[in-house]
Amino acid sequence: MHGCSPATRLYGLIGSPVSHSLSPAIHCTVFRQAGVDAVYLAWDTPPERLRERVEALRSLSGGFNVTIPLKEAILGLLDGLGEAAREIGAVNTVMVEDGSLTGYNTDYLGVAECLRGHRPRVALVVGAGGAARAAIYALRELGAVEVYIANRSPGRAQRLAEWARGIGLDAHPAPLGDAEELASRADTVVNATPLGSKACCPDEAPPVLGGLHEGQVVFDMVYKPLETLLLRRAREAGARTVDGLCMLVWQALYTDEIWLGIEPTPELYNAAREAALQAMREA
């Protein structure tokens, strides 16, 4: 839509940092394509200002997204939770209705959409944070029966494995040093860490490279850069690769479905992804 009116709905993103977020480009493209009178902003919100920000957003006529490091911290500030958000223990989408806040998780839907057509059985997830939880939840939804969780911190891997068993998976914590051998046995490998990201270490990858093989699906949640070292090596090994921008765009589309009833379609995905790529080129 062009311009704003008293009827314009306001949506946005909270987290820190958010100044280089691609979410405004993605959501504003969806709004425009769907003919919705709405805008989307980003509000930098460090953890110590979370409660203050959430209370201020109760007056919104729309909703907001939540990104790191607030996805778990916000749980206790909401009035209700969707089933997936409650089970995963993390929120990335909040619906505001008459001052009441309901939290949802569309991250796992983004993962599931990116792996559509693949039937995972044995998966390796590298990482043990909220992104790993969303990935494991999605893998369960897609039919996986066994998951290995490799992480630097054995305690975090153990806790995540216990949670995964609680949702019906045969889950095993593993030292990060075992990741390569486990990757050789897995049909699905997910990187849910910042390894390989421009902000962290673009020339690095999770220690799985020697275990990558043909017929495997390798999904890297990192999207800056779009092609990480992990994805490049996976492609060379004959694996199918999925980049992190896929998840970012699909979770946004499912968020807009919650907020506005806009159906997520491949056409909308393509338009929103192109807008995100353009924003990356201009950054």
Contacts in CASP RR format, 6 or more apart in sequence:
PFRMAT RR
TARGET T0000
AUTHOR 0000-0000-0000
METHOD contacts of the structure
MODEL  1
MHGCSPATRLYGLIGSPVSHSLSPAIHCTVFRQAGVDAVYLAWDTPPERL
RERVEALRSLSGGFNVTIPLKEAILGLLDGLGEAAREIGAVNTVMVEDGS
LTGYNTDYLGVAECLRGHRPRVALVVGAGGAARAAIYALRELGAVEVYIA
NRSPGRAQRLAEWARGIGLDAHPAPLGDAEELASRADTVVNATPLGSKAC
CPDEAPPVLGGLHEGQVVFDMVYKPLETLLLRRAREAGARTVDGLCMLVW
QALYTDEIWLGIEPTPELYNAAREAALQAMREA
1 8 0 8 1.000
1 31 0 8 1.000
1 32 0 8 1.000
1 35 0 8 1.000
1 36 0 8 1.000
1 37 0 8 1.000
1 38 0 8 1.000
4 39 0 8 1.000
5 37 0 8 1.000
7 37 0 8 1.000
8 37 0 8 1.000
8 38 0 8 1.000
8 39 0 8 1.000
9 36 0 8 1.000
9 37 0 8 1.000
9 38 0 8 1.000
9 39 0 8 1.000
9 61 0 8 1.000
9 62 0 8 1.000
10 38 0 8 1.000
10 39 0 8 1.000
10 41 0 8 1.000
10 60 0 8 1.000
10 61 0 8 1.000
10 62 0 8 1.000
10 63 0 8 1.000
11 27 0 8 1.000
11 38 0 8 1.000
11 39 0 8 1.000
11 40 0 8 1.000
11 41 0 8 1.000
11 60 0 8 1.000
11 62 0 8 1.000
11 63 0 8 1.000
11 64 0 8 1.000
11 65 0 8 1.000
11 259 0 8 1.000
12 23 0 8 1.000
12 24 0 8 1.000
12 27 0 8 1.000
12 40 0 8 1.000
12 41 0 8 1.000
12 42 0 8 1.000
12 43 0 8 1.000
12 63 0 8 1.000
12 64 0 8 1.000
12 65 0 8 1.000
13 21 0 8 1.000
13 23 0 8 1.000
13 24 0 8 1.000
13 40 0 8 1.000
13 41 0 8 1.000
13 42 0 8 1.000
13 43 0 8 1.000
13 64 0 8 1.000
13 65 0 8 1.000
13 66 0 8 1.000
13 67 0 8 1.000
14 43 0 8 1.000
14 45 0 8 1.000
14 50 0 8 1.000
14 53 0 8 1.000
14 54 0 8 1.000
14 57 0 8 1.000
14 64 0 8 1.000
14 65 0 8 1.000
14 66 0 8 1.000
14 67 0 8 1.000
14 70 0 8 1.000
15 43 0 8 1.000
15 44 0 8 1.000
15 45 0 8 1.000
15 46 0 8 1.000
15 66 0 8 1.000
15 67 0 8 1.000
15 68 0 8 1.000
15 69 0 8 1.000
15 70 0 8 1.000
16 44 0 8 1.000
16 45 0 8 1.000
16 46 0 8 1.000
16 47 0 8 1.000
16 68 0 8 1.000
16 69 0 8 1.000
16 70 0 8 1.000
17 44 0 8 1.000
18 42 0 8 1.000
18 43 0 8 1.000
18 44 0 8 1.000
18 45 0 8 1.000
18 67 0 8 1.000
19 42 0 8 1.000
19 44 0 8 1.000
20 283 0 8 1.000
21 42 0 8 1.000
21 67 0 8 1.000
22 223 0 8 1.000
22 245 0 8 1.000
22 248 0 8 1.000
22 276 0 8 1.000
22 279 0 8 1.000
22 280 0 8 1.000
23 40 0 8 1.000
23 42 0 8 1.000
23 65 0 8 1.000
23 67 0 8 1.000
23 248 0 8 1.000
23 252 0 8 1.000
24 40 0 8 1.000
24 41 0 8 1.000
24 42 0 8 1.000
25 275 0 8 1.000
25 276 0 8 1.000
25 278 0 8 1.000
25 279 0 8 1.000
26 248 0 8 1.000
26 249 0 8 1.000
26 252 0 8 1.000
26 272 0 8 1.000
26 275 0 8 1.000
26 276 0 8 1.000
27 40 0 8 1.000
27 252 0 8 1.000
27 255 0 8 1.000
27 256 0 8 1.000
27 272 0 8 1.000
28 39 0 8 1.000
28 40 0 8 1.000
28 275 0 8 1.000
29 271 0 8 1.000
29 272 0 8 1.000
29 274 0 8 1.000
29 275 0 8 1.000
30 36 0 8 1.000
30 252 0 8 1.000
30 253 0 8 1.000
30 256 0 8 1.000
30 262 0 8 1.000
30 268 0 8 1.000
30 271 0 8 1.000
30 272 0 8 1.000
31 37 0 8 1.000
31 38 0 8 1.000
31 39 0 8 1.000
31 40 0 8 1.000
31 256 0 8 1.000
33 268 0 8 1.000
33 271 0 8 1.000
33 272 0 8 1.000
34 256 0 8 1.000
34 260 0 8 1.000
34 262 0 8 1.000
34 268 0 8 1.000
36 260 0 8 1.000
36 262 0 8 1.000
38 62 0 8 1.000
38 260 0 8 1.000
43 53 0 8 1.000
45 53 0 8 1.000
45 70 0 8 1.000
47 69 0 8 1.000
47 70 0 8 1.000
47 73 0 8 1.000
50 70 0 8 1.000
50 73 0 8 1.000
50 74 0 8 1.000
50 77 0 8 1.000
51 77 0 8 1.000
54 74 0 8 1.000
54 77 0 8 1.000
54 78 0 8 1.000
54 101 0 8 1.000
57 63 0 8 1.000
57 64 0 8 1.000
57 94 0 8 1.000
57 96 0 8 1.000
57 101 0 8 1.000
58 96 0 8 1.000
58 99 0 8 1.000
58 100 0 8 1.000
58 101 0 8 1.000
59 99 0 8 1.000
60 96 0 8 1.000
61 96 0 8 1.000
62 95 0 8 1.000
62 96 0 8 1.000
62 259 0 8 1.000
63 94 0 8 1.000
63 95 0 8 1.000
63 96 0 8 1.000
63 259 0 8 1.000
64 94 0 8 1.000
64 96 0 8 1.000
65 92 0 8 1.000
65 93 0 8 1.000
65 94 0 8 1.000
65 252 0 8 1.000
65 255 0 8 1.000
66 74 0 8 1.000
66 91 0 8 1.000
66 92 0 8 1.000
66 93 0 8 1.000
66 94 0 8 1.000
67 92 0 8 1.000
71 90 0 8 1.000
71 91 0 8 1.000
71 92 0 8 1.000
71 130 0 8 1.000
72 89 0 8 1.000
72 90 0 8 1.000
72 91 0 8 1.000
72 130 0 8 1.000
74 91 0 8 1.000
74 94 0 8 1.000
75 81 0 8 1.000
75 85 0 8 1.000
75 89 0 8 1.000
75 90 0 8 1.000
75 91 0 8 1.000
77 101 0 8 1.000
78 91 0 8 1.000
78 94 0 8 1.000
78 101 0 8 1.000
78 102 0 8 1.000
78 103 0 8 1.000
79 100 0 8 1.000
79 101 0 8 1.000
79 102 0 8 1.000
80 100 0 8 1.000
80 101 0 8 1.000
80 102 0 8 1.000
80 103 0 8 1.000
81 91 0 8 1.000
81 102 0 8 1.000
81 103 0 8 1.000
81 104 0 8 1.000
82 102 0 8 1.000
82 103 0 8 1.000
82 104 0 8 1.000
82 105 0 8 1.000
84 104 0 8 1.000
84 105 0 8 1.000
84 108 0 8 1.000
84 109 0 8 1.000
84 137 0 8 1.000
85 91 0 8 1.000
85 103 0 8 1.000
85 104 0 8 1.000
85 105 0 8 1.000
87 137 0 8 1.000
87 167 0 8 1.000
88 105 0 8 1.000
88 107 0 8 1.000
88 108 0 8 1.000
88 130 0 8 1.000
88 133 0 8 1.000
88 134 0 8 1.000
88 137 0 8 1.000
89 105 0 8 1.000
89 130 0 8 1.000
89 133 0 8 1.000
90 105 0 8 1.000
90 107 0 8 1.000
90 130 0 8 1.000
90 133 0 8 1.000
90 134 0 8 1.000
91 103 0 8 1.000
91 104 0 8 1.000
91 105 0 8 1.000
92 104 0 8 1.000
92 105 0 8 1.000
92 106 0 8 1.000
92 107 0 8 1.000
92 251 0 8 1.000
92 255 0 8 1.000
93 103 0 8 1.000
93 104 0 8 1.000
93 105 0 8 1.000
93 106 0 8 1.000
93 255 0 8 1.000
93 258 0 8 1.000
93 259 0 8 1.000
94 101 0 8 1.000
94 102 0 8 1.000
94 103 0 8 1.000
94 104 0 8 1.000
95 101 0 8 1.000
95 102 0 8 1.000
95 103 0 8 1.000
95 104 0 8 1.000
95 258 0 8 1.000
95 259 0 8 1.000
104 255 0 8 1.000
104 258 0 8 1.000
105 134 0 8 1.000
105 137 0 8 1.000
106 251 0 8 1.000
106 252 0 8 1.000
106 254 0 8 1.000
106 255 0 8 1.000
106 258 0 8 1.000
107 131 0 8 1.000
107 134 0 8 1.000
107 247 0 8 1.000
107 251 0 8 1.000
108 134 0 8 1.000
108 135 0 8 1.000
108 137 0 8 1.000
108 138 0 8 1.000
108 141 0 8 1.000
109 138 0 8 1.000
109 250 0 8 1.000
109 251 0 8 1.000
109 254 0 8 1.000
110 138 0 8 1.000
110 246 0 8 1.000
110 247 0 8 1.000
110 250 0 8 1.000
110 251 0 8 1.000
110 254 0 8 1.000
111 134 0 8 1.000
111 135 0 8 1.000
111 138 0 8 1.000
111 139 0 8 1.000
111 190 0 8 1.000
111 219 0 8 1.000
111 247 0 8 1.000
112 138 0 8 1.000
112 141 0 8 1.000
112 142 0 8 1.000
113 246 0 8 1.000
113 247 0 8 1.000
113 250 0 8 1.000
113 254 0 8 1.000
113 264 0 8 1.000
114 219 0 8 1.000
114 242 0 8 1.000
114 244 0 8 1.000
114 246 0 8 1.000
114 247 0 8 1.000
114 250 0 8 1.000
115 138 0 8 1.000
115 139 0 8 1.000
115 142 0 8 1.000
115 188 0 8 1.000
115 217 0 8 1.000
115 219 0 8 1.000
115 242 0 8 1.000
118 142 0 8 1.000
118 188 0 8 1.000
118 217 0 8 1.000
118 240 0 8 1.000
119 142 0 8 1.000
119 143 0 8 1.000
120 139 0 8 1.000
120 142 0 8 1.000
120 143 0 8 1.000
120 144 0 8 1.000
120 187 0 8 1.000
120 188 0 8 1.000
120 217 0 8 1.000
121 143 0 8 1.000
121 144 0 8 1.000
121 145 0 8 1.000
121 146 0 8 1.000
121 187 0 8 1.000
122 144 0 8 1.000
122 145 0 8 1.000
122 146 0 8 1.000
122 147 0 8 1.000
122 148 0 8 1.000
122 185 0 8 1.000
122 186 0 8 1.000
122 187 0 8 1.000
122 188 0 8 1.000
123 136 0 8 1.000
123 139 0 8 1.000
123 144 0 8 1.000
123 146 0 8 1.000
123 147 0 8 1.000
123 148 0 8 1.000
123 186 0 8 1.000
123 187 0 8 1.000
123 188 0 8 1.000
123 189 0 8 1.000
123 190 0 8 1.000
124 147 0 8 1.000
124 148 0 8 1.000
124 150 0 8 1.000
124 179 0 8 1.000
124 182 0 8 1.000
124 183 0 8 1.000
124 186 0 8 1.000
124 188 0 8 1.000
124 189 0 8 1.000
124 190 0 8 1.000
124 208 0 8 1.000
125 132 0 8 1.000
125 135 0 8 1.000
125 136 0 8 1.000
125 139 0 8 1.000
125 147 0 8 1.000
125 148 0 8 1.000
125 149 0 8 1.000
125 150 0 8 1.000
125 190 0 8 1.000
125 192 0 8 1.000
126 132 0 8 1.000
126 150 0 8 1.000
126 151 0 8 1.000
126 176 0 8 1.000
126 179 0 8 1.000
126 189 0 8 1.000
126 190 0 8 1.000
126 191 0 8 1.000
126 192 0 8 1.000
126 193 0 8 1.000
126 195 0 8 1.000
126 206 0 8 1.000
126 208 0 8 1.000
127 149 0 8 1.000
127 150 0 8 1.000
127 151 0 8 1.000
127 156 0 8 1.000
127 157 0 8 1.000
127 191 0 8 1.000
127 192 0 8 1.000
127 193 0 8 1.000
128 149 0 8 1.000
128 151 0 8 1.000
128 153 0 8 1.000
128 156 0 8 1.000
128 157 0 8 1.000
128 159 0 8 1.000
128 160 0 8 1.000
128 192 0 8 1.000
129 156 0 8 1.000
129 160 0 8 1.000
129 192 0 8 1.000
130 192 0 8 1.000
131 192 0 8 1.000
131 221 0 8 1.000
132 149 0 8 1.000
132 151 0 8 1.000
132 160 0 8 1.000
132 190 0 8 1.000
132 192 0 8 1.000
133 160 0 8 1.000
133 163 0 8 1.000
134 192 0 8 1.000
135 190 0 8 1.000
135 192 0 8 1.000
135 219 0 8 1.000
135 221 0 8 1.000
136 147 0 8 1.000
136 149 0 8 1.000
136 160 0 8 1.000
136 164 0 8 1.000
136 167 0 8 1.000
136 169 0 8 1.000
136 171 0 8 1.000
137 167 0 8 1.000
139 147 0 8 1.000
139 169 0 8 1.000
139 188 0 8 1.000
139 190 0 8 1.000
140 164 0 8 1.000
140 167 0 8 1.000
140 168 0 8 1.000
140 169 0 8 1.000
144 169 0 8 1.000
144 188 0 8 1.000
145 169 0 8 1.000
145 170 0 8 1.000
146 169 0 8 1.000
146 170 0 8 1.000
146 171 0 8 1.000
146 172 0 8 1.000
147 164 0 8 1.000
147 169 0 8 1.000
147 170 0 8 1.000
147 171 0 8 1.000
147 172 0 8 1.000
148 171 0 8 1.000
148 172 0 8 1.000
148 174 0 8 1.000
148 182 0 8 1.000
148 186 0 8 1.000
149 157 0 8 1.000
149 160 0 8 1.000
149 161 0 8 1.000
149 164 0 8 1.000
149 171 0 8 1.000
149 172 0 8 1.000
149 173 0 8 1.000
149 174 0 8 1.000
150 157 0 8 1.000
150 174 0 8 1.000
150 175 0 8 1.000
150 176 0 8 1.000
150 177 0 8 1.000
150 178 0 8 1.000
150 179 0 8 1.000
150 182 0 8 1.000
150 206 0 8 1.000
151 157 0 8 1.000
151 160 0 8 1.000
151 173 0 8 1.000
151 174 0 8 1.000
151 176 0 8 1.000
152 176 0 8 1.000
154 173 0 8 1.000
154 175 0 8 1.000
155 173 0 8 1.000
157 173 0 8 1.000
157 174 0 8 1.000
158 173 0 8 1.000
160 171 0 8 1.000
160 173 0 8 1.000
161 171 0 8 1.000
161 172 0 8 1.000
161 173 0 8 1.000
162 171 0 8 1.000
164 171 0 8 1.000
165 171 0 8 1.000
174 182 0 8 1.000
176 206 0 8 1.000
176 207 0 8 1.000
177 207 0 8 1.000
179 206 0 8 1.000
179 207 0 8 1.000
179 208 0 8 1.000
180 207 0 8 1.000
180 208 0 8 1.000
180 209 0 8 1.000
180 210 0 8 1.000
180 211 0 8 1.000
181 211 0 8 1.000
182 208 0 8 1.000
183 189 0 8 1.000
183 208 0 8 1.000
183 210 0 8 1.000
183 211 0 8 1.000
183 212 0 8 1.000
183 216 0 8 1.000
184 210 0 8 1.000
184 211 0 8 1.000
184 213 0 8 1.000
186 216 0 8 1.000
187 215 0 8 1.000
187 216 0 8 1.000
187 217 0 8 1.000
188 216 0 8 1.000
188 217 0 8 1.000
188 218 0 8 1.000
188 219 0 8 1.000
189 208 0 8 1.000
189 212 0 8 1.000
189 216 0 8 1.000
189 217 0 8 1.000
189 218 0 8 1.000
189 219 0 8 1.000
189 234 0 8 1.000
189 239 0 8 1.000
190 219 0 8 1.000
190 220 0 8 1.000
190 221 0 8 1.000
191 205 0 8 1.000
191 206 0 8 1.000
191 208 0 8 1.000
191 218 0 8 1.000
191 219 0 8 1.000
191 220 0 8 1.000
191 221 0 8 1.000
191 222 0 8 1.000
191 228 0 8 1.000
191 230 0 8 1.000
192 221 0 8 1.000
193 206 0 8 1.000
194 200 0 8 1.000
194 201 0 8 1.000
194 222 0 8 1.000
195 201 0 8 1.000
195 204 0 8 1.000
195 205 0 8 1.000
195 206 0 8 1.000
195 222 0 8 1.000
195 230 0 8 1.000
196 202 0 8 1.000
196 203 0 8 1.000
196 204 0 8 1.000
196 205 0 8 1.000
196 220 0 8 1.000
196 222 0 8 1.000
196 225 0 8 1.000
196 228 0 8 1.000
196 229 0 8 1.000
196 230 0 8 1.000
197 222 0 8 1.000
197 224 0 8 1.000
197 225 0 8 1.000
197 228 0 8 1.000
198 224 0 8 1.000
198 225 0 8 1.000
199 224 0 8 1.000
202 225 0 8 1.000
202 228 0 8 1.000
202 229 0 8 1.000
203 229 0 8 1.000
204 229 0 8 1.000
205 228 0 8 1.000
205 229 0 8 1.000
205 230 0 8 1.000
205 233 0 8 1.000
206 230 0 8 1.000
208 230 0 8 1.000
209 229 0 8 1.000
209 230 0 8 1.000
209 233 0 8 1.000
210 233 0 8 1.000
210 237 0 8 1.000
211 237 0 8 1.000
212 218 0 8 1.000
212 233 0 8 1.000
212 234 0 8 1.000
212 237 0 8 1.000
212 238 0 8 1.000
212 239 0 8 1.000
213 237 0 8 1.000
213 238 0 8 1.000
213 239 0 8 1.000
214 237 0 8 1.000
214 238 0 8 1.000
214 239 0 8 1.000
215 238 0 8 1.000
215 239 0 8 1.000
215 240 0 8 1.000
216 234 0 8 1.000
216 237 0 8 1.000
216 238 0 8 1.000
216 239 0 8 1.000
216 240 0 8 1.000
217 239 0 8 1.000
217 240 0 8 1.000
217 241 0 8 1.000
217 242 0 8 1.000
218 230 0 8 1.000
218 231 0 8 1.000
218 234 0 8 1.000
218 239 0 8 1.000
218 240 0 8 1.000
218 241 0 8 1.000
218 242 0 8 1.000
219 241 0 8 1.000
219 242 0 8 1.000
219 244 0 8 1.000
219 247 0 8 1.000
220 228 0 8 1.000
220 230 0 8 1.000
220 231 0 8 1.000
220 241 0 8 1.000
220 242 0 8 1.000
220 243 0 8 1.000
220 244 0 8 1.000
221 244 0 8 1.000
221 247 0 8 1.000
222 228 0 8 1.000
222 230 0 8 1.000
222 243 0 8 1.000
222 244 0 8 1.000
223 243 0 8 1.000
223 244 0 8 1.000
223 245 0 8 1.000
223 247 0 8 1.000
223 248 0 8 1.000
224 280 0 8 1.000
226 243 0 8 1.000
226 244 0 8 1.000
226 245 0 8 1.000
226 277 0 8 1.000
226 280 0 8 1.000
227 243 0 8 1.000
228 243 0 8 1.000
231 241 0 8 1.000
231 243 0 8 1.000
234 241 0 8 1.000
235 241 0 8 1.000
245 273 0 8 1.000
245 276 0 8 1.000
245 277 0 8 1.000
246 273 0 8 1.000
248 276 0 8 1.000
249 269 0 8 1.000
249 272 0 8 1.000
249 273 0 8 1.000
249 276 0 8 1.000
250 264 0 8 1.000
250 269 0 8 1.000
252 272 0 8 1.000
253 262 0 8 1.000
253 264 0 8 1.000
253 268 0 8 1.000
253 269 0 8 1.000
253 272 0 8 1.000
254 264 0 8 1.000
256 262 0 8 1.000
256 264 0 8 1.000
257 263 0 8 1.000
257 264 0 8 1.000
262 268 0 8 1.000
END
